[in-house]
Amino acid sequence: MSKLLSMRQLWLTLAVLCFGLAAENFITGTAFAQEAAGGGHSAHDFVFRFSIFVLAVFVGYYVVWSVTPALHTPLMAVTNAISSVIVVGALLAVSVEIGGALSETNGWIAKLLGLAALVLASVNIFGGFLVTQRMLSMYKRKER
Amino acid sequence: MTNEFVPLLYLLASVFFILALRGLSSPETSRRGNFVGMIGMAIAIVTTLAVAAPDDPVTWAMIAGGIAVGGLIGAVIARRIAMTAMPELVAAFHSLVGLAAVLVAGSAFYAPEAFGIGEPGNIAIQSLVEMSLGVAIGAITFTGSIIAFAKLSGRMSGAPITLPGRHIINLALAIGLVVLVVLFCQQQTAVLFWAIAALSLLLGILIIIPIGGADMPVVVSMLNSYSGWAAAGIGFTLGNTALIVTGAWWAPRARSCPTSCARA
């Protein structure tokens, strides 16, 4: 069993490396050419972000495994609340400044889409954390 | 606020989120963990507001109103919901994250200048790919979670619904999705953007309806993982490390929960 697992991990590592290499090649082929168009992203940025991404996947894997099975329902609720970090994107979208190159219509579409996302994410933040709190206080009472 | 400081604050928020999950490793530390999670979220929001700092009152009113309305709805639901209805509540909440991801990607598509990814019709291809991934995964999470919610809450029969030739249909839809993404990267039209969203919404429904009610908890944790991938995809588009990190550590959960739930 442990041998099987380590083989799987090996394949996973290889897959991650291959994907990273492929992505880097793909982007050095295109994004540098596009940078003049105001892209602002470069291959270096991407590889940097991709590294953060991969490391975060590993942190998540090990942290979630350390959660006791009894706390799985609160785990689902709290991770749900945290996934509403998408609120950051919603806030940026609402705060889009109209003017300059950005046309009035498109700007307002962007702002209103952001507003809708903000409401949805807020439901999730408040609902998620409060319901977790309620659940965890029940666990405490049960133990005593 | 200086811009060098912002990534550090996002990093702090991410660390708090990780600590919040770590807190759940035992019931004694779990409540503190939840509190730490709230602080992390507050840091992320305040940092974003400080850095984006809109200067017109209308925008501030929209932000305050949006958070107030959403927060109120969320708080009321959290107080009223019966504890036995928890799995379907979580499923319903996932659908919100999925939809929010779709909307944010839409916003980035309509106002690419504001997000620094190009201008309309000339968005960086890398951002287009990331955006399409965010939309597709977000939309699948949205409809998939709604079906999961309906099945868990008994609003829809828990029995699996199997369409004849569903594998062929799903395969065709998946291929269609890839074709649309490629076209979208070349032509960058709004029609294609919403077509990707629509096709993914349909795919989300079709993936979940053949699954029976008893297997739903596994599906919910899988969708939980999807909502993380969607957030990470949007994070890449916006170049926002908080979104990337938080989205990324969702992913492994799809595997861990079914196994450990079975063990429990």
Interface residues (C-beta under 8 A of the other chain):
Chain A: I27 T30 A31 Q34 E35 A37 G38 G39 G40 H41 D45 F46 R49 I52 F53 V54 A56 V57 V59 G60 Y61 V63 V64 W65 S66 V67 T68 P69 A70 L71 H72 T73 P74 L75 M76 A77 V78 T79 N80 A81 I82 S83 S84 V85 I86 V87 V88 G89 A90 L91 L92 A93 V94 S95 V96 E97 G100 A101 L102 N106 G107 I109 A110 K111 L113 G114 L115 A116 A117 L118 V119 L120 A121 S122 V123 N124 I125 F126 G127 G128 F129 L130 V131 T132 Q133 R134 M135 L136 S137 M138 Y139 K140 E143
Chain B: A13 S14 F17 I18 A20 L21 R22 L24 S25 S26 P27 S30 R31 G33 N34 G37 M38 G40 M41 A44 I45 T48 L49 A52 A53 P54 T59 M62 I63 G66 I67 A68 V69 G70 G71 L72 I73 G74 A75 I77 A78 R79 I81 M83 M86 P87 L89 V90 F93 H94 L96 V97 L99 A100 A101 L103 V104 G106 S107 A108 Y110 A111 E113 A114 F115 G116 I117 G118 E119 P120 N122 A124 I125 Q126 S127 V220 S221 N224 S227 G228 A230 A231 A232 I234 G235 F236 L238 G239 N240 T241 A242 L243 I244 V245 T246 G247 A248 W249 W250 A251 P252 R253 S256 C257 S260 C261 R263 A264
